[in-house]
């Protein structure tokens, strides 16, 4: 995750539990990375001065909640890290598309999250051998978690 142009790039990352995430500061300004997480092992506040970096190994939250990223120096900077205990996760691209190419054949629950809007949707999906499964998902008012 780069701190570039006073933003976290990318805004959302999805990692395997225990996988290191490197935070790099490519700006000429100083930054820090402060996390807000329910899982204590995902909580930290570290200074990342211009040109510096820091790595952290995130762990899975029992309720699959993300870790929020922030910078105290630039309050508008925000981002998210999701850590999973399985390899079947991804983040959408700029057009909202995604692929899970290694998803096993069978019935699955696809958990869709949009952390900035606090939106959650679970969709049943069946993966059939040698076929591409296409979905179009729109959030509804009921998907807003309160």
CORMO-V506305 format. One record per residue. N is the residue number from 1. PHI is phi in whole degrees, -180 to 180 (* if undefined). OMEGA is omega in whole degrees, -180 to 180 (* if undefined). Layout:
N_PHI_OMEGA + N_PHI_OMEGA
This chain:
1_*_-179 + 2_-100_169 + 3_-96_-172 + 4_-136_-178 + 5_55_177 + 6_59_174 + 7_-142_171 + 8_-92_-179 + 9_-125_-1 + 10_-75_-178 + 11_-72_179 + 12_-131_174 + 13_-126_-180 + 14_-125_-176 + 15_-133_173 + 16_-81_180 + 17_-52_-180 + 18_90_178 + 19_-73_-180 + 20_-71_173 + 21_-115_-179 + 22_-97_176 + 23_-102_-178 + 24_-117_176 + 25_-108_178 + 26_-94_179 + 27_-83_173 + 28_-83_178 + 29_-90_173 + 30_-75_176 + 31_-139_164 + 32_-137_172 + 33_-121_175 + 34_-115_179 + 35_-105_172 + 36_-122_-175 + 37_-147_174 + 38_-76_178 + 39_-84_-174 + 40_-56_-178 + 41_-70_178 + 42_-100_-179 + 43_-97_174 + 44_-161_175 + 45_-143_-174 + 46_-131_177 + 47_-77_176 + 48_-126_179 + 49_-61_-178 + 50_-49_178 + 51_83_-178 + 52_-95_178 + 53_-148_-180 + 54_-152_177 + 55_-116_179 + 56_-142_177 + 57_-102_180 + 58_-80_178 + 59_-118_-178 + 60_-70_173 + 61_-80_-176 + 62_-57_180 + 63_-101_179 + 64_57_177 + 65_-88_-180 + 66_-80_172 + 67_-98_-180 + 68_-86_177 + 69_-105_175 + 70_-151_175 + 71_-127_-179 + 72_-68_-178 + 73_-76_-180 + 74_-128_-169 + 75_-61_-180 + 76_-78_-179 + 77_-73_177 + 78_-149_178 + 79_-166_-175 + 80_-143_172 + 81_-127_172 + 82_-107_177 + 83_-118_-176 + 84_-122_179 + 85_-95_178 + 86_-144_-176 + 87_-87_-172 + 88_-98_180 + 89_-153_180 + 90_-165_176 + 91_-123_179 + 92_-70_174 + 93_-84_-176 + 94_-62_179 + 95_-95_179 + 96_85_180 + 97_-90_176 + 98_-153_175 + 99_-137_171 + 100_-128_-170 + 101_-67_-177 + 102_-101_-179 + 103_-68_-178 + 104_-65_175 + 105_-61_178 + 106_136_-180 + 107_-92_-177 + 108_-138_171 + 109_-107_178 + 110_-93_180 + 111_-97_-178 + 112_-110_-177 + 113_-132_172 + 114_-127_-169 + 115_-67_-179 + 116_-65_180 + 117_-94_-179 + 118_56_-179 + 119_-104_-180 + 120_-138_177 + 121_-147_174 + 122_-113_-177 + 123_-130_174 + 124_-78_180 + 125_-141_176 + 126_-115_178 + 127_-99_-179 + 128_-111_-178 + 129_-54_175 + 130_62_178 + 131_-128_174 + 132_-91_177 + 133_-99_179 + 134_-110_179 + 135_-131_168 + 136_-123_-173 + 137_-124_176 + 138_-118_176 + 139_-75_177 + 140_-120_178 + 141_-55_-179 + 142_-65_-179 + 143_-81_179 + 144_-75_178 + 145_-85_-177 + 146_-110_*
